Amino acid sequence: MRALSRPIFVFVHGGSSNARAWGPLQNELALLGYRSHAVDLPGHGDLADSPAAYYRQPQDLTALAAAPSPLRGITLQDNVKHVVDTLRRLDGRGPVVLVGNSLGGLTISAVANAAPELLDRVVYLSALCLSDPAMLTEAWDVVDDNLLDALAARITVPGVDEPGVARLNWRSAHGDPGLFAELKAAIMADSTDHQFRLLLDSLDPDENYAVLEPGALVQADGWGRVPHTYVRLSEDHGITPAVQDYMIRKADELTPHNPFEVHTLASSHVGYFSRPRVFAEKLIDLL
């Protein structure tokens, strides 16, 4: 660490999510005396002009499909600029630990490539870490029995004319007990039904999968200069442990001089929302 002061945790959310997902974990860290900041990536969260039809009940699916996306035209580099600007505002206020979950791993990787000097550690909470161009274009040599892909296809809103954007109707699960149970099993099986309802209501409908591009690949001369930790989530049915291990191994091949520090938690994909104290204690243990 660059200083003796306690670190500042900066959180980057996953797909269809926003800064609100980190609230329970931030509260736990505050109780333990640690500062944190949760980023809303461009087109996400409270300031995004999300489709009004998504929130109305009963839903008008035709209107939902036709509504413009707040992610129109947003790129991975827009995400990177937004996070780097945040890090520059924090520079000099203490060591910075950048933490990402799920799809947010692509952004934290690209940020570490762009501004390694602003970071003291990068932490992946079962987050995507791509280290080989073939990982963008070819099938991975790993058995992926995740539960989420098929469910995401079931809640995708058809007829959305936004290049690179997927619109998922998470709120439809409230009226379908079977779908609710399946989504909970895939994303946050270690929560109560009430906690999972809160998570569903916090999610944004739109996500920009155009961020799966070469700029998201970790680079040895950028990201490889920053200490990095992978927290495996052994009960994750969204990004399975086998996929997590594959990404760790591939990244370590790129930077054998600076391999991942690997830890494991018995947790679901978004366990930091349902069991924030466990994650707060783990993050502090990494320091």
C-alpha positions in Angstrom: 0.0 0.0 0.0 1.1 3.6 -0.7 0.2 4.9 2.7 -0.5 3.7 6.2 -4.1 5.0 6.2 -7.0 2.7 5.8 -8.0 2.0 2.2 -11.0 3.3 0.3 -13.0 0.7 -1.5 -14.4 1.6 -4.9 -17.2 -0.7 -6.1 -18.2 -1.4 -9.7 -21.5 -3.2 -10.2 -22.3 -6.1 -12.6 -24.7 -6.4 -15.4 -28.2 -4.9 -15.1 -27.1 -3.5 -11.8 -26.1 -0.2 -10.2 -24.6 1.4 -7.2 -27.6 0.5 -5.0 -26.5 -3.2 -5.0 -23.5 -2.3 -2.9 -25.4 -0.5 -0.1 -25.6 -3.3 2.4 -21.9 -4.0 2.0 -21.0 -0.3 2.3 -23.0 -0.1 5.5 -21.1 -3.0 7.0 -17.7 -1.5 6.0 -18.7 1.8 7.6 -19.5 0.1 10.9 -16.0 -1.4 10.7 -14.4 2.1 10.1 -13.8 1.8 6.3 -14.6 4.3 3.6 -16.2 3.3 0.3 -17.7 4.6 -2.9 -20.1 2.8 -5.2 -20.0 3.8 -8.9 -23.0 4.1 -11.1 -21.6 3.3 -14.6 -22.9 5.5 -17.4 -26.5 4.6 -18.3 -27.1 2.9 -14.9 -28.7 3.7 -11.6 -30.5 6.7 -10.2 -29.4 9.2 -12.9 -30.2 7.0 -15.9 -33.3 7.6 -17.9 -34.5 4.0 -17.8 -37.7 3.0 -19.6 -40.7 4.2 -17.6 -42.7 1.2 -18.9 -40.3 -1.1 -16.9 -41.6 0.3 -13.6 -45.3 0.6 -14.3 -47.8 -2.0 -13.2 -49.3 -3.7 -15.1 -46.5 -3.6 -17.6 -47.0 -2.6 -21.2 -44.5 -4.9 -23.0 -45.0 -3.2 -26.3 -44.1 0.1 -24.8 -41.2 -1.5 -22.9 -39.7 -2.9 -26.1 -40.0 0.4 -27.9 -38.5 2.7 -25.3 -35.0 4.1 -26.0 -32.1 2.8 -23.9 -30.0 5.0 -21.6 -27.1 2.8 -22.7 -27.4 3.9 -26.4 -23.9 4.7 -27.7 -22.1 4.0 -24.4 -18.9 2.1 -24.7 -16.4 0.4 -22.4 -14.2 3.4 -22.7 -17.0 5.6 -21.3 -17.1 3.3 -18.3 -13.3 3.5 -17.9 -13.3 7.3 -18.1 -16.1 7.6 -15.5 -14.3 5.3 -13.1 -10.8 6.8 -13.7 -12.3 10.3 -13.1 -13.6 9.0 -9.7 -10.2 7.6 -8.8 -8.5 10.8 -9.6 -10.8 12.6 -7.2 -9.8 10.1 -4.5 -6.1 10.3 -5.3 -4.1 11.3 -2.2 -6.9 10.4 0.2 -5.6 6.9 1.0 -4.9 3.6 -0.7 -7.6 2.6 -3.2 -9.0 -0.9 -3.7 -11.1 -1.3 -6.8 -13.7 -4.1 -6.5 -16.0 -5.5 -9.2 -18.6 -8.2 -9.5 -19.7 -10.2 -12.6 -19.7 -8.1 -15.8 -18.1 -5.3 -13.8 -14.9 -7.2 -14.0 -14.5 -6.0 -17.6 -14.5 -2.4 -16.5 -12.2 -2.8 -13.5 -9.7 -4.7 -15.8 -9.8 -1.9 -18.4 -9.4 0.7 -15.6 -6.3 -1.1 -14.2 -4.9 -1.1 -17.7 -5.5 2.6 -18.1 -4.4 3.9 -14.7 -2.5 1.4 -12.7 -0.8 4.2 -10.7 -4.1 5.1 -9.1 -4.7 1.6 -7.7 -3.3 -0.3 -4.8 -5.3 -3.5 -5.5 -8.0 -4.9 -7.8 -10.4 -7.4 -6.4 -12.7 -9.6 -8.5 -15.8 -11.0 -6.7 -16.6 -13.8 -9.1 -16.1 -11.2 -11.8 -15.2 -11.6 -15.5 -11.4 -11.4 -16.1 -10.4 -11.9 -19.7 -6.8 -12.3 -20.6 -6.6 -13.9 -24.0 -8.2 -12.5 -27.3 -9.5 -16.0 -28.0 -11.7 -15.7 -24.9 -13.8 -13.1 -26.9 -14.1 -15.2 -30.1 -13.8 -18.9 -29.2 -15.5 -21.4 -26.9 -13.8 -21.8 -23.6 -12.2 -25.1 -22.6 -14.3 -25.4 -19.5 -17.6 -27.0 -18.6 -20.1 -24.2 -17.8 -23.3 -25.5 -16.2 -24.5 -22.1 -15.1 -28.2 -21.6 -14.4 -28.4 -18.0 -15.5 -28.0 -17.9 -19.3 -31.2 -19.8 -20.0 -33.1 -17.7 -17.5 -31.8 -14.5 -19.0 -33.1 -15.6 -22.4 -36.5 -16.2 -20.9 -36.8 -12.7 -19.5 -35.2 -10.9 -22.5 -37.7 -8.3 -23.9 -38.1 -9.1 -27.6 -38.1 -6.5 -30.3 -35.6 -4.0 -28.7 -33.8 -2.2 -31.4 -30.7 -1.1 -29.6 -27.4 -2.4 -30.9 -25.4 -4.2 -28.2 -28.1 -3.7 -25.6 -30.0 -6.5 -23.9 -33.2 -5.5 -22.0 -34.2 -8.0 -19.3 -37.5 -7.8 -17.6 -36.4 -8.8 -14.1 -39.7 -7.6 -12.6 -41.7 -10.2 -14.4 -40.5 -12.7 -11.8 -42.8 -11.0 -9.2 -45.8 -12.5 -11.0 -44.3 -15.9 -11.7 -43.4 -17.9 -8.6 -41.6 -20.6 -10.6 -39.4 -18.0 -12.4 -38.8 -16.2 -9.1 -37.5 -19.4 -7.5 -35.3 -20.2 -10.5 -33.8 -16.8 -10.7 -33.1 -16.8 -7.0 -31.4 -20.2 -7.3 -29.2 -18.9 -10.1 -28.3 -15.5 -8.5 -28.8 -15.4 -4.8 -29.8 -18.8 -3.4 -28.4 -17.9 0.0 -30.9 -15.1 0.6 -34.4 -14.9 1.9 -37.3 -14.4 -0.6 -37.7 -10.8 0.8 -34.0 -10.0 0.2 -34.2 -11.3 -3.4 -37.3 -9.2 -4.1 -35.3 -6.2 -2.9 -32.5 -7.1 -5.3 -34.9 -7.6 -8.2 -36.5 -4.2 -7.7 -33.0 -2.6 -7.6 -32.0 -4.0 -11.0 -31.9 -1.9 -14.2 -33.5 -3.5 -17.3 -30.7 -2.7 -19.8 -27.2 -3.8 -20.1 -24.6 -3.1 -22.8 -22.8 -6.3 -23.9 -20.8 -4.3 -26.4 -18.3 -4.0 -23.5 -17.2 -7.5 -24.3 -14.5 -6.1 -26.6 -10.7 -6.2 -26.8 -10.2 -3.2 -24.5 -11.5 -5.4 -21.7 -8.6 -7.8 -21.9 -6.1 -7.4 -19.0 -2.6 -6.3 -20.1 0.6 -7.3 -18.5 2.1 -3.8 -18.6 -1.0 -2.2 -17.0 -3.2 -4.4 -15.0 -0.2 -6.8 -14.5 1.5 -4.1 -12.4 -1.3 -4.0 -9.8 -1.7 -6.6 -7.1 -4.9 -8.4 -7.8 -7.2 -10.8 -5.9 -9.8 -13.2 -7.0 -12.5 -14.1 -4.5 -14.0 -17.3 -5.7 -17.7 -17.8 -4.8 -18.1 -21.5 -4.5 -21.9 -21.5 -4.5 -22.1 -19.3 -7.6 -24.5 -20.6 -10.3 -24.2 -17.5 -12.5 -20.4 -17.6 -13.0 -19.6 -21.1 -11.9 -16.5 -22.0 -9.9 -15.2 -23.9 -12.9 -15.4 -20.8 -15.0 -13.9 -18.7 -12.2 -10.9 -21.1 -12.0 -10.4 -21.0 -15.7 -10.2 -17.2 -15.8 -7.8 -17.3 -12.8 -5.5 -19.8 -14.6 -5.5 -17.9 -17.9 -4.7 -14.6 -16.2 -1.9 -16.2 -14.2 -0.4 -17.4 -17.5 -0.2 -13.8 -18.7 1.5 -12.5 -15.5 3.3 -15.4 -13.8 5.3 -12.8 -11.9 2.2 -11.4 -10.4 -0.4 -14.2 -10.0 -3.9 -13.8 -8.5 -4.1 -14.0 -4.8 -7.1 -16.4 -4.5 -9.6 -16.7 -1.7 -12.9 -18.6 -1.5 -16.2 -17.8 0.1 -19.2 -20.2 0.2 -21.5 -17.7 -1.4 -23.9 -17.1 -4.3 -23.2 -14.7 -7.2 -24.6 -11.7 -5.4 -24.0 -12.9 -1.9 -22.6 -9.5 -0.9 -26.1 -8.2 -1.0 -27.7 -10.9 1.2 -24.6 -11.5 3.5 -22.7 -8.2 3.5 -20.9 -8.8 6.8 -19.2 -11.9 5.5 -18.0 -10.0 2.5 -16.9 -6.9 4.5 -14.8 -9.1 6.8 -13.2 -10.8 3.8 -12.4 -7.6 2.0 -10.7 -6.3 5.2 -8.8 -9.6 5.5 -7.3 -9.0 2.1 -5.4 -5.9 3.2 
